Amino acid sequence: LDTGPVSDAASFPLRETVLAILDGHASAEGTDRAELVVAHTHAHGDHVAADSQFEGVENCVVVGHKPADVCACFGMDVSAWPETSAAVDIGGRTIDVFPCPGHEGSDICVYDRRTALLITGDTIYPGRLYVRDEAAFRASVARIASFVRSHSVSWVCGAHIEMTDRPGVEFEHGATYQPREHALELPAEVVFEVEDALAESAPGHLVRTVRDDFVIVPVKAGGNSFNPDGATGGAGAGAESLEAEGEERLVSEAQEAALAGLRELMVSDPHGGRDAVKALQGCLKRIANKPRDRKFRRIKATSGTFFKRIGQHPPALALPT
């Protein structure tokens, strides 16, 4: 369920890892490898990027990214979307699947009857709940709340962690180093807290709302997670602005993370500073794969200055040719 944000099999060997697990299980049981279904909580890029790794895998189905594809896979009635659901036998184990659009458009929740885990993707998790379709999101949260009232739910598990372990305090957007982060699992009652938080805003007038375990963030037309209020130049300009802002933030946010780690080092954690520096080095390696341009040189120069400030040697990075 979800293939993650990285397509490259060399740096993120998801296919290799999953098939090794399946083959190990088959060998232990003396059976053939089980059928593999690659599905998604929704179709944003950070959840589907590694789908391509599973192309051509024998006895494997990669579910498409539209509601019709999701319904066809799980046996739901697409004509009734999103007021449809299905109980799916995955081999001696049953899961319940139902739609929850509003963050994206093909969002689903998955409930595992054996563990009572409710997987909610990017609809509910300890972080920023980006709402792109307010009416659909409100209806989805009400649908999830209704499900929780009628089922035993051990934990609600989303797809990200963006909150710290301090009530109502979130990490900076795009942070790569998150000391003292919130636990991923949330109690079932959090669904009702989201429902109540939504009710504080009049329909059609949703506002940013901060709670202990999550933040509701309305996304306007043309907006994105970097700029929820929308870009002035339209959707195309918004995409360009997101890419540029993302590149600029890679180093600045890693610098902040490194400084935070070094502060921890001075107080009590001898590993914090080293981990933070490693995080910054990882960002620089990602930047090194960017095309050669003035922006790259500027980021590299800024990072070199930062490393000097913290008394560390910058990683050896050659400009791309």
Contacts in CASP RR format, 6 or more apart in sequence:
PFRMAT RR
TARGET T0000
AUTHOR 0000-0000-0000
METHOD contacts of the structure
MODEL  1
LDTGPVSDAASFPLRETVLAILDGHASAEGTDRAELVVAHTHAHGDHVAA
DSQFEGVENCVVVGHKPADVCACFGMDVSAWPETSAAVDIGGRTIDVFPC
PGHEGSDICVYDRRTALLITGDTIYPGRLYVRDEAAFRASVARIASFVRS
HSVSWVCGAHIEMTDRPGVEFEHGATYQPREHALELPAEVVFEVEDALAE
SAPGHLVRTVRDDFVIVPVKAGGNSFNPDGATGGAGAGAESLEAEGEERL
VSEAQEAALAGLRELMVSDPHGGRDAVKALQGCLKRIANKPRDRKFRRIK
ATSGTFFKRIGQHPPALALPT
1 39 0 8 1.000
1 40 0 8 1.000
1 41 0 8 1.000
1 110 0 8 1.000
1 119 0 8 1.000
2 39 0 8 1.000
2 40 0 8 1.000
2 41 0 8 1.000
2 47 0 8 1.000
2 48 0 8 1.000
2 121 0 8 1.000
2 159 0 8 1.000
3 14 0 8 1.000
3 38 0 8 1.000
3 40 0 8 1.000
3 47 0 8 1.000
3 48 0 8 1.000
3 49 0 8 1.000
3 50 0 8 1.000
3 51 0 8 1.000
3 53 0 8 1.000
3 54 0 8 1.000
4 12 0 8 1.000
4 14 0 8 1.000
4 45 0 8 1.000
4 46 0 8 1.000
4 47 0 8 1.000
4 48 0 8 1.000
4 49 0 8 1.000
4 50 0 8 1.000
5 45 0 8 1.000
5 46 0 8 1.000
5 47 0 8 1.000
5 49 0 8 1.000
6 12 0 8 1.000
6 49 0 8 1.000
6 50 0 8 1.000
7 49 0 8 1.000
7 50 0 8 1.000
7 52 0 8 1.000
7 53 0 8 1.000
9 15 0 8 1.000
9 16 0 8 1.000
9 50 0 8 1.000
9 53 0 8 1.000
12 50 0 8 1.000
14 50 0 8 1.000
14 53 0 8 1.000
15 50 0 8 1.000
15 53 0 8 1.000
15 54 0 8 1.000
15 57 0 8 1.000
18 36 0 8 1.000
19 33 0 8 1.000
19 36 0 8 1.000
19 57 0 8 1.000
22 33 0 8 1.000
22 34 0 8 1.000
22 36 0 8 1.000
23 33 0 8 1.000
25 34 0 8 1.000
26 32 0 8 1.000
26 33 0 8 1.000
26 34 0 8 1.000
33 58 0 8 1.000
33 59 0 8 1.000
34 59 0 8 1.000
35 59 0 8 1.000
35 60 0 8 1.000
35 61 0 8 1.000
36 54 0 8 1.000
36 57 0 8 1.000
36 59 0 8 1.000
36 60 0 8 1.000
36 61 0 8 1.000
37 60 0 8 1.000
37 61 0 8 1.000
37 63 0 8 1.000
37 73 0 8 1.000
37 90 0 8 1.000
38 51 0 8 1.000
38 54 0 8 1.000
38 60 0 8 1.000
38 61 0 8 1.000
38 62 0 8 1.000
38 63 0 8 1.000
39 63 0 8 1.000
39 70 0 8 1.000
39 73 0 8 1.000
39 74 0 8 1.000
39 108 0 8 1.000
40 47 0 8 1.000
40 48 0 8 1.000
40 63 0 8 1.000
40 64 0 8 1.000
40 65 0 8 1.000
40 106 0 8 1.000
40 108 0 8 1.000
41 47 0 8 1.000
41 107 0 8 1.000
41 108 0 8 1.000
41 109 0 8 1.000
41 110 0 8 1.000
41 119 0 8 1.000
41 120 0 8 1.000
41 121 0 8 1.000
41 122 0 8 1.000
41 158 0 8 1.000
41 159 0 8 1.000
42 103 0 8 1.000
42 104 0 8 1.000
42 105 0 8 1.000
42 106 0 8 1.000
42 107 0 8 1.000
42 108 0 8 1.000
42 121 0 8 1.000
42 122 0 8 1.000
43 64 0 8 1.000
43 65 0 8 1.000
43 66 0 8 1.000
43 104 0 8 1.000
43 105 0 8 1.000
43 106 0 8 1.000
44 104 0 8 1.000
44 122 0 8 1.000
47 122 0 8 1.000
47 159 0 8 1.000
48 65 0 8 1.000
51 62 0 8 1.000
54 60 0 8 1.000
54 62 0 8 1.000
55 62 0 8 1.000
61 73 0 8 1.000
63 69 0 8 1.000
63 70 0 8 1.000
63 73 0 8 1.000
64 70 0 8 1.000
64 73 0 8 1.000
65 106 0 8 1.000
66 106 0 8 1.000
67 78 0 8 1.000
67 81 0 8 1.000
67 82 0 8 1.000
67 99 0 8 1.000
67 101 0 8 1.000
67 105 0 8 1.000
67 106 0 8 1.000
68 78 0 8 1.000
69 106 0 8 1.000
70 76 0 8 1.000
70 99 0 8 1.000
70 106 0 8 1.000
70 108 0 8 1.000
71 77 0 8 1.000
71 78 0 8 1.000
71 81 0 8 1.000
71 84 0 8 1.000
72 78 0 8 1.000
74 86 0 8 1.000
74 88 0 8 1.000
74 97 0 8 1.000
74 108 0 8 1.000
75 86 0 8 1.000
75 88 0 8 1.000
76 84 0 8 1.000
76 85 0 8 1.000
76 86 0 8 1.000
76 97 0 8 1.000
76 98 0 8 1.000
76 99 0 8 1.000
77 84 0 8 1.000
78 84 0 8 1.000
81 99 0 8 1.000
82 98 0 8 1.000
82 99 0 8 1.000
82 100 0 8 1.000
82 101 0 8 1.000
82 136 0 8 1.000
82 139 0 8 1.000
82 140 0 8 1.000
82 143 0 8 1.000
83 99 0 8 1.000
83 143 0 8 1.000
84 98 0 8 1.000
84 99 0 8 1.000
85 96 0 8 1.000
85 97 0 8 1.000
85 98 0 8 1.000
85 99 0 8 1.000
86 96 0 8 1.000
86 97 0 8 1.000
86 98 0 8 1.000
87 94 0 8 1.000
87 95 0 8 1.000
87 96 0 8 1.000
88 94 0 8 1.000
88 95 0 8 1.000
88 96 0 8 1.000
88 97 0 8 1.000
93 112 0 8 1.000
93 113 0 8 1.000
93 114 0 8 1.000
94 113 0 8 1.000
94 114 0 8 1.000
95 110 0 8 1.000
95 111 0 8 1.000
95 112 0 8 1.000
95 113 0 8 1.000
96 110 0 8 1.000
96 111 0 8 1.000
96 113 0 8 1.000
96 147 0 8 1.000
97 108 0 8 1.000
97 109 0 8 1.000
97 110 0 8 1.000
97 111 0 8 1.000
98 108 0 8 1.000
98 109 0 8 1.000
98 143 0 8 1.000
98 147 0 8 1.000
99 106 0 8 1.000
99 107 0 8 1.000
99 108 0 8 1.000
99 109 0 8 1.000
99 140 0 8 1.000
99 143 0 8 1.000
100 107 0 8 1.000
100 108 0 8 1.000
100 109 0 8 1.000
100 120 0 8 1.000
100 123 0 8 1.000
100 140 0 8 1.000
100 141 0 8 1.000
100 143 0 8 1.000
100 144 0 8 1.000
101 107 0 8 1.000
101 133 0 8 1.000
101 136 0 8 1.000
101 137 0 8 1.000
101 140 0 8 1.000
102 123 0 8 1.000
102 131 0 8 1.000
102 132 0 8 1.000
102 133 0 8 1.000
102 134 0 8 1.000
102 136 0 8 1.000
102 137 0 8 1.000
102 140 0 8 1.000
103 122 0 8 1.000
103 123 0 8 1.000
103 129 0 8 1.000
103 130 0 8 1.000
103 131 0 8 1.000
103 132 0 8 1.000
103 137 0 8 1.000
104 122 0 8 1.000
104 132 0 8 1.000
105 133 0 8 1.000
105 136 0 8 1.000
107 121 0 8 1.000
107 122 0 8 1.000
107 123 0 8 1.000
107 140 0 8 1.000
109 118 0 8 1.000
109 119 0 8 1.000
109 120 0 8 1.000
109 121 0 8 1.000
109 123 0 8 1.000
109 144 0 8 1.000
109 147 0 8 1.000
110 118 0 8 1.000
110 119 0 8 1.000
111 117 0 8 1.000
111 118 0 8 1.000
111 119 0 8 1.000
111 147 0 8 1.000
111 151 0 8 1.000
111 153 0 8 1.000
112 119 0 8 1.000
115 154 0 8 1.000
116 151 0 8 1.000
116 152 0 8 1.000
116 153 0 8 1.000
116 154 0 8 1.000
116 155 0 8 1.000
117 153 0 8 1.000
117 154 0 8 1.000
117 155 0 8 1.000
117 157 0 8 1.000
118 144 0 8 1.000
118 147 0 8 1.000
118 148 0 8 1.000
118 151 0 8 1.000
118 153 0 8 1.000
118 155 0 8 1.000
118 156 0 8 1.000
118 157 0 8 1.000
118 188 0 8 1.000
119 157 0 8 1.000
119 158 0 8 1.000
120 144 0 8 1.000
120 156 0 8 1.000
120 157 0 8 1.000
120 158 0 8 1.000
120 159 0 8 1.000
121 157 0 8 1.000
121 158 0 8 1.000
121 159 0 8 1.000
122 129 0 8 1.000
122 130 0 8 1.000
122 158 0 8 1.000
122 159 0 8 1.000
122 160 0 8 1.000
123 129 0 8 1.000
123 137 0 8 1.000
123 140 0 8 1.000
123 141 0 8 1.000
123 144 0 8 1.000
123 158 0 8 1.000
124 141 0 8 1.000
124 144 0 8 1.000
124 156 0 8 1.000
124 158 0 8 1.000
124 186 0 8 1.000
124 190 0 8 1.000
124 191 0 8 1.000
124 194 0 8 1.000
124 214 0 8 1.000
125 157 0 8 1.000
125 158 0 8 1.000
125 159 0 8 1.000
125 160 0 8 1.000
125 161 0 8 1.000
125 162 0 8 1.000
125 184 0 8 1.000
125 186 0 8 1.000
125 214 0 8 1.000
126 158 0 8 1.000
126 160 0 8 1.000
126 161 0 8 1.000
126 162 0 8 1.000
126 163 0 8 1.000
126 182 0 8 1.000
126 183 0 8 1.000
126 184 0 8 1.000
126 186 0 8 1.000
126 213 0 8 1.000
126 214 0 8 1.000
127 160 0 8 1.000
127 161 0 8 1.000
127 162 0 8 1.000
127 163 0 8 1.000
127 170 0 8 1.000
127 182 0 8 1.000
127 213 0 8 1.000
127 214 0 8 1.000
127 215 0 8 1.000
128 162 0 8 1.000
128 170 0 8 1.000
128 173 0 8 1.000
128 214 0 8 1.000
128 215 0 8 1.000
128 217 0 8 1.000
128 225 0 8 1.000
129 194 0 8 1.000
129 214 0 8 1.000
129 215 0 8 1.000
129 216 0 8 1.000
129 217 0 8 1.000
130 217 0 8 1.000
130 219 0 8 1.000
130 225 0 8 1.000
130 228 0 8 1.000
131 137 0 8 1.000
131 206 0 8 1.000
131 216 0 8 1.000
131 217 0 8 1.000
131 218 0 8 1.000
131 219 0 8 1.000
132 219 0 8 1.000
134 203 0 8 1.000
134 204 0 8 1.000
134 206 0 8 1.000
134 218 0 8 1.000
135 203 0 8 1.000
135 204 0 8 1.000
137 198 0 8 1.000
138 198 0 8 1.000
138 203 0 8 1.000
141 191 0 8 1.000
141 194 0 8 1.000
141 195 0 8 1.000
141 198 0 8 1.000
142 195 0 8 1.000
144 191 0 8 1.000
145 191 0 8 1.000
145 192 0 8 1.000
145 195 0 8 1.000
148 156 0 8 1.000
148 188 0 8 1.000
148 191 0 8 1.000
148 192 0 8 1.000
153 188 0 8 1.000
154 188 0 8 1.000
155 185 0 8 1.000
155 186 0 8 1.000
155 187 0 8 1.000
155 188 0 8 1.000
156 185 0 8 1.000
156 186 0 8 1.000
156 187 0 8 1.000
156 188 0 8 1.000
156 190 0 8 1.000
156 191 0 8 1.000
157 184 0 8 1.000
157 185 0 8 1.000
157 186 0 8 1.000
158 184 0 8 1.000
158 186 0 8 1.000
161 178 0 8 1.000
161 181 0 8 1.000
161 182 0 8 1.000
161 183 0 8 1.000
161 184 0 8 1.000
162 170 0 8 1.000
162 171 0 8 1.000
162 173 0 8 1.000
162 215 0 8 1.000
163 169 0 8 1.000
163 170 0 8 1.000
163 171 0 8 1.000
163 181 0 8 1.000
163 182 0 8 1.000
163 213 0 8 1.000
163 214 0 8 1.000
163 215 0 8 1.000
164 170 0 8 1.000
164 171 0 8 1.000
164 178 0 8 1.000
164 180 0 8 1.000
164 181 0 8 1.000
164 182 0 8 1.000
165 180 0 8 1.000
165 181 0 8 1.000
165 182 0 8 1.000
165 183 0 8 1.000
166 180 0 8 1.000
167 212 0 8 1.000
167 213 0 8 1.000
168 210 0 8 1.000
168 211 0 8 1.000
168 212 0 8 1.000
168 213 0 8 1.000
168 215 0 8 1.000
170 215 0 8 1.000
171 178 0 8 1.000
171 181 0 8 1.000
172 253 0 8 1.000
172 256 0 8 1.000
173 225 0 8 1.000
173 226 0 8 1.000
173 249 0 8 1.000
173 253 0 8 1.000
174 249 0 8 1.000
174 253 0 8 1.000
175 253 0 8 1.000
175 256 0 8 1.000
175 257 0 8 1.000
176 253 0 8 1.000
176 254 0 8 1.000
176 257 0 8 1.000
176 279 0 8 1.000
176 282 0 8 1.000
176 283 0 8 1.000
177 254 0 8 1.000
177 257 0 8 1.000
177 258 0 8 1.000
177 260 0 8 1.000
177 261 0 8 1.000
177 275 0 8 1.000
177 276 0 8 1.000
177 279 0 8 1.000
178 257 0 8 1.000
179 260 0 8 1.000
179 261 0 8 1.000
179 264 0 8 1.000
179 272 0 8 1.000
182 213 0 8 1.000
186 213 0 8 1.000
190 213 0 8 1.000
190 214 0 8 1.000
193 211 0 8 1.000
193 213 0 8 1.000
193 214 0 8 1.000
194 211 0 8 1.000
194 214 0 8 1.000
194 216 0 8 1.000
197 209 0 8 1.000
197 211 0 8 1.000
197 214 0 8 1.000
197 216 0 8 1.000
198 206 0 8 1.000
198 209 0 8 1.000
198 216 0 8 1.000
200 209 0 8 1.000
201 207 0 8 1.000
201 209 0 8 1.000
206 216 0 8 1.000
206 218 0 8 1.000
207 218 0 8 1.000
208 215 0 8 1.000
208 216 0 8 1.000
208 217 0 8 1.000
208 218 0 8 1.000
209 215 0 8 1.000
209 216 0 8 1.000
217 228 0 8 1.000
218 228 0 8 1.000
219 225 0 8 1.000
219 228 0 8 1.000
219 230 0 8 1.000
220 228 0 8 1.000
220 229 0 8 1.000
220 230 0 8 1.000
221 230 0 8 1.000
222 230 0 8 1.000
222 231 0 8 1.000
222 234 0 8 1.000
222 235 0 8 1.000
222 238 0 8 1.000
223 229 0 8 1.000
223 230 0 8 1.000
223 231 0 8 1.000
223 238 0 8 1.000
224 230 0 8 1.000
224 231 0 8 1.000
224 238 0 8 1.000
224 239 0 8 1.000
224 242 0 8 1.000
226 241 0 8 1.000
226 242 0 8 1.000
226 245 0 8 1.000
226 246 0 8 1.000
226 249 0 8 1.000
227 238 0 8 1.000
227 241 0 8 1.000
227 242 0 8 1.000
227 245 0 8 1.000
230 238 0 8 1.000
231 237 0 8 1.000
231 238 0 8 1.000
231 241 0 8 1.000
244 295 0 8 1.000
247 287 0 8 1.000
247 290 0 8 1.000
247 295 0 8 1.000
247 299 0 8 1.000
248 295 0 8 1.000
248 299 0 8 1.000
250 283 0 8 1.000
250 286 0 8 1.000
250 287 0 8 1.000
250 299 0 8 1.000
251 280 0 8 1.000
251 283 0 8 1.000
251 284 0 8 1.000
251 287 0 8 1.000
251 299 0 8 1.000
251 302 0 8 1.000
251 303 0 8 1.000
251 306 0 8 1.000
252 302 0 8 1.000
254 279 0 8 1.000
254 280 0 8 1.000
254 282 0 8 1.000
254 283 0 8 1.000
254 284 0 8 1.000
255 280 0 8 1.000
255 303 0 8 1.000
255 306 0 8 1.000
257 276 0 8 1.000
257 279 0 8 1.000
257 280 0 8 1.000
258 273 0 8 1.000
258 276 0 8 1.000
258 277 0 8 1.000
258 279 0 8 1.000
258 280 0 8 1.000
258 306 0 8 1.000
258 310 0 8 1.000
259 276 0 8 1.000
259 310 0 8 1.000
260 276 0 8 1.000
261 269 0 8 1.000
261 272 0 8 1.000
261 273 0 8 1.000
261 275 0 8 1.000
261 276 0 8 1.000
262 272 0 8 1.000
262 273 0 8 1.000
262 276 0 8 1.000
262 310 0 8 1.000
264 272 0 8 1.000
264 273 0 8 1.000
265 271 0 8 1.000
265 272 0 8 1.000
265 273 0 8 1.000
265 274 0 8 1.000
277 310 0 8 1.000
277 312 0 8 1.000
280 303 0 8 1.000
280 306 0 8 1.000
280 307 0 8 1.000
281 315 0 8 1.000
284 300 0 8 1.000
284 303 0 8 1.000
284 314 0 8 1.000
284 315 0 8 1.000
284 317 0 8 1.000
285 315 0 8 1.000
285 317 0 8 1.000
287 296 0 8 1.000
287 299 0 8 1.000
287 300 0 8 1.000
287 303 0 8 1.000
288 317 0 8 1.000
288 318 0 8 1.000
288 320 0 8 1.000
289 320 0 8 1.000
290 296 0 8 1.000
290 320 0 8 1.000
291 320 0 8 1.000
292 319 0 8 1.000
292 320 0 8 1.000
292 321 0 8 1.000
296 319 0 8 1.000
296 320 0 8 1.000
297 319 0 8 1.000
300 317 0 8 1.000
300 319 0 8 1.000
303 314 0 8 1.000
304 314 0 8 1.000
307 313 0 8 1.000
307 314 0 8 1.000
308 314 0 8 1.000
END
